Amino acid sequence: MNCKPGDLAAIVRTSNPNLIDRIVTVLYAAPIGQRFRLPDGYLHFEVSASYWVCEFANPVEANVGLGGEAVGTRPTRFSPVPDRNLRPIRDPGADAVDETLLRLPAPREAVPA
């Protein structure tokens, strides 16, 4: 799992392009294999393993499902999001490596011509 409860996370992949790079707060693991209520009281259909119930800072248009099939949308601040679609935003620790330096050459001081 990439995330843990309480994390801020960016959505890095989704079928809805309007949600890419949106920041969410990870609330708790979604129940597996059963219908459940989101914090706003909406009854959500069952999800598979590795989903988090997340909160958006501002309402988004989420799919409304019937038996696992989308039949429309509704505005909401809460939605289950697969862990694989999230990248947590947290202090990586003292031994972290800047990934951009792995792809690009290290900066050098400019030498006057």
BAGUGU-274540 format. One record per atom (N, C-alpha, C, O): residue in one letter; z, x, y; atom name. Coordinates in pm, whole numbers. Each point is the difference from the previous one (the first is absolute). Example, Ala and Ser with C-alpha at 12.3 -4.5 7.8 and 13.67 -1.06 7.14 Angstrom:
+--------+--------+--------+--------+-------+
: residu :      w :      u :      v : atome :
+--------+--------+--------+--------+-------+
:      A :    780 :   1319 :   -569 :     N :
:      A :      0 :    -89 :    119 :    CA :
:      A :      0 :     90 :    120 :     C :
:      A :     66 :    104 :     -2 :     O :
:      S :   -138 :   -139 :    107 :     N :
:      S :      6 :     82 :    119 :    CA :
:      S :     73 :    -77 :    109 :     C :
:      S :     17 :     51 :    111 :     O :
+--------+--------+--------+--------+-------+
***
This chain:
+--------+--------+--------+--------+-------+
: residu :      w :      u :      v : atome :
+--------+--------+--------+--------+-------+
:      M :      0 :     84 :   -117 :     N :
:      M :      0 :    -84 :    117 :    CA :
:      M :      0 :     89 :    124 :     C :
:      M :     74 :     99 :      8 :     O :
:      N :   -159 :   -136 :     89 :     N :
:      N :     -7 :     74 :    127 :    CA :
:      N :    115 :    -37 :     93 :     C :
:      N :     54 :     86 :     69 :     O :
:      C :    -18 :   -213 :    -66 :     N :
:      C :     93 :    -51 :     99 :    CA :
:      C :    135 :    -34 :    -61 :     C :
:      C :     17 :     -4 :   -122 :     O :
:      K :     78 :    -21 :    211 :     N :
:      K :    131 :    -49 :    -40 :    CA :
:      K :     46 :    -99 :    107 :     C :
:      K :    -50 :      4 :    112 :     O :
:      P :    145 :    -93 :   -145 :     N :
:      P :     45 :    -98 :     97 :    CA :
:      P :     49 :     68 :    129 :     C :
:      P :     69 :    102 :     -3 :     O :
:      G :   -107 :   -163 :    116 :     N :
:      G :     39 :     53 :    130 :    CA :
:      G :   -103 :     92 :     63 :     C :
:      G :      9 :     29 :    120 :     O :
:      D :   -107 :     17 :   -197 :     N :
:      D :   -104 :     87 :     54 :    CA :
:      D :    -88 :    -73 :     99 :     C :
:      D :    -24 :   -120 :    -14 :     O :
:      L :    -26 :    193 :    113 :     N :
:      L :   -116 :    -43 :     76 :    CA :
:      L :   -118 :     57 :    -76 :     C :
:      L :      7 :    113 :    -49 :     O :
:      A :   -116 :   -189 :     39 :     N :
:      A :   -116 :     47 :    -74 :    CA :
:      A :   -126 :    -48 :     68 :     C :
:      A :     -2 :   -106 :     63 :     O :
:      A :   -105 :    184 :    -77 :     N :
:      A :   -131 :    -38 :     50 :    CA :
:      A :    -81 :    -54 :   -116 :     C :
:      A :      5 :     54 :   -111 :     O :
:      I :    -81 :   -160 :    135 :     N :
:      I :    -91 :    -52 :   -101 :    CA :
:      I :   -125 :     87 :      3 :     C :
:      I :    -69 :      8 :    102 :     O :
:      V :     40 :     59 :   -214 :     N :
:      V :   -112 :     95 :     -4 :    CA :
:      V :   -121 :    -53 :    -74 :     C :
:      V :   -109 :     56 :     13 :     O :
:      R :    125 :   -164 :    -90 :     N :
:      R :   -116 :    -63 :    -64 :    CA :
:      R :     34 :   -146 :    -25 :     C :
:      R :    113 :    -36 :    -31 :     O :
:      T :   -216 :    -48 :     46 :     N :
:      T :     14 :   -144 :    -22 :    CA :
:      T :   -138 :    -63 :      7 :     C :
:      T :    -93 :     60 :     53 :     O :
:      S :     80 :   -178 :   -106 :     N :
:      S :   -128 :    -71 :      8 :    CA :
:      S :    -20 :    -61 :    139 :     C :
:      S :   -111 :    -41 :     33 :     O :
:      N :    217 :     34 :     48 :     N :
:      N :     -9 :    -55 :    134 :    CA :
:      N :     -5 :    116 :    101 :     C :
:      N :    103 :     61 :     27 :     O :
:      P :   -220 :    -30 :     29 :     N :
:      P :    -10 :    115 :     92 :    CA :
:      P :     86 :    -13 :    125 :     C :
:      P :     29 :    101 :     64 :     O :
:      N :     13 :   -222 :    -27 :     N :
:      N :     86 :    -19 :    117 :    CA :
:      N :    141 :     53 :    -22 :     C :
:      N :     76 :     16 :     96 :     O :
:      L :    -40 :     10 :   -221 :     N :
:      L :    136 :     46 :    -30 :    CA :
:      L :     10 :    152 :    -17 :     C :
:      L :    111 :     53 :     -7 :     O :
:      I :   -223 :     17 :      1 :     N :
:      I :      4 :    146 :    -15 :    CA :
:      I :     75 :     60 :    119 :     C :
:      I :    -23 :    -38 :    115 :     O :
:      D :    112 :    131 :   -144 :     N :
:      D :     82 :     72 :     98 :    CA :
:      D :    110 :    -85 :     64 :     C :
:      D :     69 :     47 :     90 :     O :
:      R :    -51 :   -171 :   -135 :     N :
:      R :    112 :    -80 :     50 :    CA :
:      R :    130 :     57 :    -56 :     C :
:      R :      5 :     43 :   -115 :     O :
:      I :     98 :    -44 :    196 :     N :
:      I :    131 :     50 :    -41 :    CA :
:      I :     84 :   -118 :    -49 :     C :
:      I :      4 :   -105 :     64 :     O :
:      V :     62 :    123 :   -178 :     N :
:      V :     87 :   -102 :    -57 :    CA :
:      V :    137 :     61 :    -30 :     C :
:      V :     14 :    122 :    -11 :     O :
:      T :     85 :   -208 :     -2 :     N :
:      T :    130 :     40 :    -49 :    CA :
:      T :     10 :    -46 :   -145 :     C :
:      T :    -22 :   -117 :    -30 :     O :
:      V :     54 :    209 :    -60 :     N :
:      V :     14 :    -33 :   -142 :    CA :
:      V :    138 :    -62 :    -19 :     C :
:      V :    101 :     63 :     28 :     O :
:      L :    -98 :   -189 :    -75 :     N :
:      L :    127 :    -71 :    -14 :    CA :
:      L :     61 :     16 :   -139 :     C :
:      L :    113 :     48 :    -12 :     O :
:      Y :   -187 :    -87 :    -93 :     N :
:      Y :     53 :      7 :   -137 :    CA :
:      Y :   -116 :    -14 :    -98 :     C :
:      Y :   -109 :    -43 :     36 :     O :
:      A :    135 :     79 :   -162 :     N :
:      A :   -101 :    -12 :   -104 :    CA :
:      A :    -24 :   -148 :    -31 :     C :
:      A :     94 :    -77 :    -16 :     O :
:      A :   -220 :     39 :      8 :     N :
:      A :    -35 :   -138 :    -33 :    CA :
:      A :     32 :    -26 :   -147 :     C :
:      A :    -23 :     87 :    -84 :     O :
:      P :     76 :   -205 :     52 :     N :
:      P :     26 :    -34 :   -140 :    CA :
:      P :   -130 :      4 :    -81 :     C :
:      P :   -105 :    -41 :     49 :     O :
:      I :    114 :     89 :   -170 :     N :
:      I :   -118 :     17 :    -85 :    CA :
:      I :    -18 :   -122 :    -89 :     C :
:      I :     94 :    -46 :    -65 :     O :
:      G :   -217 :     -7 :     61 :     N :
:      G :    -37 :   -104 :    -96 :    CA :
:      G :     60 :   -137 :     23 :     C :
:      G :      5 :    -80 :    -93 :     O :
:      Q :     41 :     51 :    215 :     N :
:      Q :     53 :   -133 :     28 :    CA :
:      Q :    -27 :    -35 :    146 :     C :
:      Q :    -13 :     88 :     85 :     O :
:      R :      5 :   -218 :    -58 :     N :
:      R :    -15 :    -43 :    139 :    CA :
:      R :    130 :     30 :     73 :     C :
:      R :    108 :     -1 :    -61 :     O :
:      F :   -117 :     29 :    191 :     N :
:      F :    119 :     34 :     78 :    CA :
:      F :    -19 :    -41 :    145 :     C :
:      F :   -112 :    -21 :     46 :     O :
:      R :    223 :      9 :     25 :     N :
:      R :     -4 :    -37 :    141 :    CA :
:      R :      5 :    125 :     87 :     C :
:      R :     80 :     91 :    -22 :     O :
:      L :   -168 :    -90 :    122 :     N :
:      L :      2 :    105 :    101 :    CA :
:      L :    114 :    -30 :     97 :     C :
:      L :     51 :   -112 :      0 :     O :
:      P :     -9 :    206 :     83 :     N :
:      P :    110 :    -25 :     93 :    CA :
:      P :    -20 :   -119 :     95 :     C :
:      P :     98 :    -55 :     50 :     O :
:      D :   -223 :     15 :    -26 :     N :
:      D :    -24 :   -117 :     86 :    CA :
:      D :      1 :   -131 :    -79 :     C :
:      D :    -28 :   -106 :     55 :     O :
:      G :     61 :    112 :   -185 :     N :
:      G :     11 :   -119 :    -83 :    CA :
:      G :   -127 :    -38 :    -73 :     C :
:      G :      3 :    -91 :    -84 :     O :
:      Y :   -115 :    158 :    112 :     N :
:      Y :   -126 :    -33 :    -65 :    CA :
:      Y :      4 :     41 :   -147 :     C :
:      Y :     39 :    112 :    -33 :     O :
:      L :    -80 :   -202 :    -56 :     N :
:      L :     -3 :     28 :   -143 :    CA :
:      L :   -127 :     78 :    -32 :     C :
:      L :   -110 :    -49 :     23 :     O :
:      H :    126 :    170 :    -77 :     N :
:      H :   -114 :     88 :    -28 :    CA :
:      H :    -25 :      2 :   -150 :     C :
:      H :     94 :     -8 :    -80 :     O :
:      F :   -222 :     21 :     42 :     N :
:      F :    -32 :      7 :   -141 :    CA :
:      F :     44 :    135 :    -57 :     C :
:      F :     30 :     93 :     75 :     O :
:      E :    -27 :    -84 :   -207 :     N :
:      E :     51 :    121 :    -65 :    CA :
:      E :    -90 :    120 :     28 :     C :
:      E :   -120 :    -13 :     20 :     O :
:      V :    183 :    132 :    -19 :     N :
:      V :    -71 :    126 :     19 :    CA :
:      V :     33 :     91 :   -117 :     C :
:      V :     97 :    -22 :    -73 :     O :
:      S :   -178 :    125 :     56 :     N :
:      S :     27 :     97 :   -107 :    CA :
:      S :     99 :    105 :     51 :     C :
:      S :     50 :    -10 :    112 :     O :
:      A :    -23 :    108 :   -193 :     N :
:      A :     95 :    106 :     36 :    CA :
:      A :    -47 :     79 :    121 :     C :
:      A :   -118 :      1 :     33 :     O :
:      S :    211 :     64 :     33 :     N :
:      S :    -25 :     92 :    110 :    CA :
:      S :    -46 :    -69 :    128 :     C :
:      S :    -86 :     53 :     71 :     O :
:      Y :    140 :   -168 :    -40 :     N :
:      Y :    -24 :    -68 :    128 :    CA :
:      Y :    130 :      1 :     79 :     C :
:      Y :    109 :    -15 :    -56 :     O :
:      W :   -121 :     32 :    187 :     N :
:      W :    113 :     -8 :     91 :    CA :
:      W :    -18 :   -123 :     89 :     C :
:      W :   -111 :    -31 :     42 :     O :
:      V :    220 :    -37 :    -12 :     N :
:      V :     -2 :   -103 :    104 :    CA :
:      V :     18 :     75 :    131 :     C :
:      V :     99 :     71 :     19 :     O :
:      C :   -195 :    -87 :     72 :     N :
:      C :     -2 :     74 :    125 :    CA :
:      C :      2 :    -97 :    119 :     C :
:      C :    -42 :   -115 :    -11 :     O :
:      E :     91 :    167 :    124 :     N :
:      E :      3 :    -78 :    124 :    CA :
:      E :    -88 :     69 :    104 :     C :
:      E :     15 :    120 :     25 :     O :
:      F :   -104 :   -196 :     35 :     N :
:      F :    -84 :     47 :    110 :    CA :
:      F :     75 :    -23 :    130 :     C :
:      F :     78 :    -95 :     11 :     O :
:      A :   -101 :    179 :     88 :     N :
:      A :     63 :    -17 :    131 :    CA :
:      A :    -53 :   -125 :     70 :     C :
:      A :     74 :    -68 :     72 :     O :
:      N :   -202 :     38 :    -92 :     N :
:      N :    -64 :   -117 :     59 :    CA :
:      N :    -65 :    -80 :   -111 :     C :
:      N :    -41 :     58 :   -101 :     O :
:      P :     29 :   -189 :    117 :     N :
:      P :    -63 :    -81 :   -105 :    CA :
:      P :   -143 :     45 :    -32 :     C :
:      P :    -75 :     42 :     88 :     O :
:      V :     40 :    -53 :   -216 :     N :
:      V :   -136 :     30 :    -48 :    CA :
:      V :    -50 :   -122 :    -76 :     C :
:      V :     79 :    -86 :    -39 :     O :
:      E :   -209 :     78 :     19 :     N :
:      E :    -58 :   -107 :    -82 :    CA :
:      E :      3 :     46 :   -146 :     C :
:      E :    -65 :     97 :    -37 :     O :
:      A :    141 :   -169 :    -43 :     N :
:      A :     12 :     33 :   -142 :    CA :
:      A :    -68 :   -107 :    -83 :     C :
:      A :     -6 :   -117 :     39 :     O :
:      N :    -44 :    157 :   -154 :     N :
:      N :    -62 :    -95 :    -91 :    CA :
:      N :    104 :    -97 :    -55 :     C :
:      N :    112 :     40 :    -32 :     O :
:      V :   -150 :   -165 :     22 :     N :
:      V :     82 :   -101 :    -65 :    CA :
:      V :    -61 :    -21 :   -136 :     C :
:      V :   -120 :    -26 :    -12 :     O :
:      G :    202 :     38 :    -92 :     N :
:      G :    -53 :     -8 :   -135 :    CA :
:      G :     42 :   -124 :    -73 :     C :
:      G :    102 :    -62 :     30 :     O :
:      L :   -183 :     27 :   -128 :     N :
:      L :     30 :   -111 :    -89 :    CA :
:      L :    -29 :     50 :   -140 :     C :
:      L :   -116 :     17 :    -39 :     O :
:      G :    222 :      8 :    -36 :     N :
:      G :    -19 :     54 :   -135 :    CA :
:      G :    -59 :    139 :      1 :     C :
:      G :    -75 :     37 :    -90 :     O :
:      G :    107 :     42 :    193 :     N :
:      G :    -50 :    137 :      9 :    CA :
:      G :   -137 :     11 :     65 :     C :
:      G :    -52 :    111 :     13 :     O :
:      E :     -7 :   -222 :     27 :     N :
:      E :   -132 :      1 :     64 :    CA :
:      E :     14 :    -40 :    146 :     C :
:      E :     63 :   -101 :     31 :     O :
:      A :   -124 :    180 :     60 :     N :
:      A :     11 :    -28 :    143 :    CA :
:      A :    -77 :   -128 :     35 :     C :
:      A :   -115 :    -18 :    -40 :     O :
:      V :    182 :    -71 :    117 :     N :
:      V :    -64 :   -125 :     41 :    CA :
:      V :      0 :    -18 :    152 :     C :
:      V :    -44 :   -103 :     51 :     O :
:      G :     93 :    202 :     22 :     N :
:      G :      5 :     -6 :    145 :    CA :
:      G :     89 :    109 :     54 :     C :
:      G :     34 :     94 :    -72 :     O :
:      T :      4 :   -106 :    199 :     N :
:      T :     89 :     99 :     61 :    CA :
:      T :    109 :    -71 :     79 :     C :
:      T :    -10 :   -119 :     29 :     O :
:      R :    114 :    193 :      5 :     N :
:      R :    109 :    -50 :     84 :    CA :
:      R :     58 :    117 :     77 :     C :
:      R :     -2 :    113 :    -49 :     O :
:      P :     55 :   -136 :    170 :     N :
:      P :     65 :    107 :     72 :    CA :
:      P :    139 :     26 :    -58 :     C :
:      P :     74 :    -94 :    -29 :     O :
:      T :    -38 :    219 :     12 :     N :
:      T :    130 :     36 :    -56 :    CA :
:      T :     37 :    141 :     40 :     C :
:      T :    -86 :     79 :     39 :     O :
:      R :    214 :    -48 :    -47 :     N :
:      R :     47 :    136 :     22 :    CA :
:      R :     39 :     65 :   -131 :     C :
:      R :     36 :    118 :     -1 :     O :
:      F :    -42 :   -190 :   -111 :     N :
:      F :     45 :     51 :   -129 :    CA :
:      F :   -112 :     -9 :   -102 :     C :
:      F :    -72 :    -99 :     -7 :     O :
:      S :     59 :    204 :    -74 :     N :
:      S :   -102 :     -1 :   -104 :    CA :
:      S :     33 :    105 :   -105 :     C :
:      S :     53 :    106 :     33 :     O :
:      P :    -84 :   -134 :   -160 :     N :
:      P :     11 :    104 :   -101 :    CA :
:      P :   -118 :     98 :     17 :     C :
:      P :   -113 :    -43 :     24 :     O :
:      V :    140 :    171 :    -36 :     N :
:      V :   -103 :    103 :     13 :    CA :
:      V :     15 :     97 :   -117 :     C :
:      V :    111 :     44 :    -29 :     O :
:      P :   -221 :    -11 :    -40 :     N :
:      P :     10 :     97 :   -109 :    CA :
:      P :     45 :    137 :     51 :     C :
:      P :    -44 :     44 :    106 :     O :
:      D :    130 :     20 :   -180 :     N :
:      D :     49 :    133 :     38 :    CA :
:      D :   -114 :     98 :     22 :     C :
:      D :      7 :     83 :     91 :     O :
:      R :   -113 :    -91 :   -172 :     N :
:      R :   -112 :     93 :     11 :    CA :
:      R :    -74 :    -14 :    133 :     C :
:      R :    -74 :     90 :     39 :     O :
:      N :     94 :   -203 :     31 :     N :
:      N :    -67 :    -25 :    128 :    CA :
:      N :     82 :     47 :    119 :     C :
:      N :    -44 :    -13 :    115 :     O :
:      L :    163 :     68 :   -141 :     N :
:      L :     91 :     39 :    107 :    CA :
:      L :     21 :    151 :      4 :     C :
:      L :      2 :     66 :   -104 :     O :
:      R :     13 :    -12 :    224 :     N :
:      R :     41 :    139 :     18 :    CA :
:      R :    126 :     -2 :     85 :     C :
:      R :     -4 :    -43 :    115 :     O :
:      P :    118 :     89 :   -173 :     N :
:      P :    125 :     -4 :     76 :    CA :
:      P :     -4 :     95 :    119 :     C :
:      P :    -66 :    104 :     -3 :     O :
:      I :    138 :   -141 :    108 :     N :
:      I :     12 :     83 :    119 :    CA :
:      I :    147 :     41 :      7 :     C :
:      I :     86 :    -80 :     36 :     O :
:      R :    -59 :    205 :    -73 :     N :
:      R :    138 :     49 :      3 :    CA :
:      R :      1 :    150 :     16 :     C :
:      R :   -103 :     65 :    -19 :     O :
:      D :    216 :    -11 :     53 :     N :
:      D :     15 :    145 :     14 :    CA :
:      D :    -25 :     64 :   -137 :     C :
:      D :     71 :    -31 :    -95 :     O :
:      P :   -172 :    119 :     84 :     N :
:      P :    -33 :     56 :   -129 :    CA :
:      P :     94 :    110 :    -46 :     C :
:      P :     -8 :     42 :   -116 :     O :
:      G :     97 :      6 :    201 :     N :
:      G :     93 :    105 :    -38 :    CA :
:      G :    -48 :    137 :     45 :     C :
:      G :   -112 :     16 :     47 :     O :
:      A :    200 :     82 :    -63 :     N :
:      A :    -26 :    135 :     50 :    CA :
:      A :   -111 :     72 :    -76 :     C :
:      A :    -65 :     87 :     57 :     O :
:      D :     43 :   -120 :   -182 :     N :
:      D :   -101 :     71 :    -80 :    CA :
:      D :   -136 :    -69 :      0 :     C :
:      D :    -85 :     30 :    -84 :     O :
:      A :     63 :   -122 :    177 :     N :
:      A :   -127 :    -74 :      7 :    CA :
:      A :   -114 :     91 :     43 :     C :
:      A :     21 :     98 :     72 :     O :
:      V :   -142 :   -132 :   -117 :     N :
:      V :   -120 :     75 :     35 :    CA :
:      V :    -90 :    -91 :     82 :     C :
:      V :    -23 :   -115 :    -37 :     O :
:      D :    -28 :    165 :    148 :     N :
:      D :    -92 :    -75 :     84 :    CA :
:      D :   -136 :     -4 :    -71 :     C :
:      D :    -67 :    103 :    -11 :     O :
:      E :     27 :   -221 :    -37 :     N :
:      E :   -123 :    -13 :    -79 :    CA :
:      E :   -125 :     36 :     80 :     C :
:      E :    -99 :     45 :    -57 :     O :
:      T :    103 :    -64 :    187 :     N :
:      T :   -119 :     34 :     80 :    CA :
:      T :    -26 :    149 :     -2 :     C :
:      T :   -115 :     42 :      8 :     O :
:      L :    219 :     39 :    -19 :     N :
:      L :    -20 :    145 :     -5 :    CA :
:      L :    -59 :     45 :   -133 :     C :
:      L :    -57 :    108 :    -10 :     O :
:      L :     69 :   -191 :    -92 :     N :
:      L :    -60 :     33 :   -128 :    CA :
:      L :   -152 :    -21 :      3 :     C :
:      L :    -73 :     64 :    -75 :     O :
:      R :     26 :   -154 :    163 :     N :
:      R :   -142 :    -31 :      8 :    CA :
:      R :    -72 :     79 :    109 :     C :
:      R :   -120 :     25 :    -10 :     O :
:      L :    191 :     13 :    114 :     N :
:      L :    -60 :     68 :    114 :    CA :
:      L :     52 :    143 :      8 :     C :
:      L :    110 :     28 :    -46 :     O :
:      P :   -189 :     62 :    104 :     N :
:      P :     51 :    136 :     18 :    CA :
:      P :    119 :      1 :     97 :     C :
:      P :     10 :    -86 :     87 :     O :
:      A :     78 :    184 :   -103 :     N :
:      A :    116 :     10 :     87 :    CA :
:      A :    -44 :     31 :    143 :     C :
:      A :    -97 :     74 :     18 :     O :
:      P :    164 :   -128 :     80 :     N :
:      P :    -38 :     27 :    140 :    CA :
:      P :     19 :    148 :     32 :     C :
:      P :     93 :     64 :    -48 :     O :
:      R :   -184 :    -12 :    131 :     N :
:      R :      9 :    141 :     43 :    CA :
:      R :     -6 :      4 :    151 :     C :
:      R :    -55 :    -89 :     65 :     O :
:      E :    112 :    194 :    -12 :     N :
:      E :     -5 :     18 :    144 :    CA :
:      E :   -141 :     37 :     43 :     C :
:      E :    -64 :     84 :    -64 :     O :
:      A :     16 :   -144 :    171 :     N :
:      A :   -134 :     29 :     49 :    CA :
:      A :     -3 :    141 :     62 :     C :
:      A :     88 :     39 :     76 :     O :
:      V :   -192 :     36 :   -111 :     N :
:      V :    -17 :    136 :     53 :    CA :
:      V :   -102 :     -6 :    111 :     C :
:      V :   -111 :    -48 :    -21 :     O :
:      P :    148 :     97 :    146 :     N :
:      P :    -96 :     -3 :    110 :    CA :
:      P :   -124 :     80 :    -34 :     C :
:      P :     11 :    105 :    -63 :     O :
:      A :   -128 :   -151 :    105 :     N :
:      A :   -126 :     68 :    -29 :    CA :
:      A :    -25 :    118 :     90 :     C :
:      A :   -102 :     68 :    -13 :     O :
+--------+--------+--------+--------+-------+
***
